[in-house]
Amino acid sequence: MKKSLALFCALVMLCSIALAETTTRGIYTTPISPLTKWLNENDKFHHNHGYDKYERETPIGLGVDLTLWNFTGAVNDWGFDNVELQNKWDINNSEYSMFGVVQVDVPRLFNKVRGR
């Protein structure tokens, strides 16, 4: 029973392979003509986009760094300088990003830990 079920599943999978020949409106070909007709006429199987637009372009954009807080006193002695909000807009890829950043002066931190 298991072998016949596996054979049936393999046969169904083999007969229902659809190949898209273009990247716009799909032109599918299958061994089963009603399935081919259904795939080519069904609106759920449109491919009306170019795949090249998913390739990232060279990032070129604008950025703004806003300093929200400058550390002073003992915190600054340990190397923590400030807290920034960094905003970036990539014009080529139409992407926006925002980061919260704490700036740390690592050599100053190491010197404080080593006791200098």
C-alpha positions in Angstrom: 0.0 0.0 0.0 2.8 2.4 0.9 4.6 1.7 -2.3 1.5 2.3 -4.4 0.8 5.6 -2.5 4.4 6.7 -3.1 4.2 5.8 -6.7 0.9 7.7 -7.1 2.4 10.8 -5.4 5.5 10.7 -7.6 3.3 10.4 -10.7 1.1 13.4 -9.6 4.2 15.5 -8.8 5.8 14.6 -12.1 2.7 15.5 -14.2 2.0 18.7 -12.4 5.4 20.4 -12.9 4.8 23.8 -14.5 7.6 25.8 -16.1 7.4 29.6 -16.6 9.0 30.7 -19.8 8.9 34.4 -19.2 9.1 36.8 -16.3 6.0 38.8 -17.3 2.7 36.9 -17.9 3.4 33.2 -17.2 3.3 30.9 -20.1 3.2 27.6 -18.4 3.6 24.2 -20.0 2.6 20.9 -18.4 1.8 17.4 -19.6 -1.8 17.9 -18.7 -3.6 20.4 -21.1 -6.4 21.4 -18.7 -3.9 22.3 -16.0 -1.8 24.2 -18.6 -4.9 26.2 -19.6 -5.9 26.9 -16.0 -2.4 28.1 -15.0 -2.1 30.4 -18.1 -5.6 31.9 -17.5 -5.6 32.2 -13.7 -4.9 35.6 -12.4 -3.1 34.2 -9.3 -0.2 33.1 -11.5 0.7 36.5 -13.0 4.4 37.4 -12.9 4.2 41.0 -14.0 7.4 42.3 -12.5 10.9 42.4 -13.7 13.4 40.4 -11.6 16.1 43.0 -12.1 14.4 45.4 -9.8 15.2 43.1 -6.9 18.9 43.6 -7.5 20.1 46.2 -5.1 21.7 49.2 -6.7 24.7 51.1 -5.3 23.5 52.8 -2.1 23.5 56.5 -2.4 21.6 58.7 0.0 21.5 61.2 2.8 22.0 60.8 6.5 21.4 62.9 9.6 23.0 62.2 13.0 21.2 63.8 15.9 23.0 63.9 19.2 20.4 63.3 21.9 22.6 63.3 25.0 26.3 64.1 25.8 27.7 62.2 28.8 29.7 64.1 31.3 31.4 63.3 34.6 32.1 59.7 35.7 30.3 58.1 32.7 32.4 60.1 30.3 35.6 59.0 32.1 34.7 55.4 31.3 34.6 56.2 27.6 30.8 56.7 27.0 30.6 59.9 24.9 27.1 60.4 23.7 23.8 58.9 22.5 22.9 59.6 18.9 19.9 59.0 16.6 21.1 58.2 13.1 18.6 58.5 10.2 19.6 57.4 6.7 17.7 57.5 3.4 19.0 55.5 0.5 17.8 57.2 -2.7 18.8 54.5 -5.2 17.1 51.6 -3.3 14.3 53.7 -1.6 15.2 52.4 1.8 15.0 54.3 5.1 16.7 53.3 8.3 17.0 54.7 11.8 19.5 53.6 14.4 20.1 54.5 18.1 23.8 54.6 18.7 25.9 54.9 21.9 29.4 56.2 21.1 32.1 54.6 23.2 35.8 55.6 23.2 37.3 52.2 23.5 40.9 53.3 24.2 39.7 55.5 27.0 37.6 52.6 28.4 40.6 50.3 28.3 42.8 52.9 30.0 40.3 53.3 32.7 40.0 49.5 33.3 43.8 49.2 33.3 44.1 52.0 35.8 45.8 54.7 33.8 
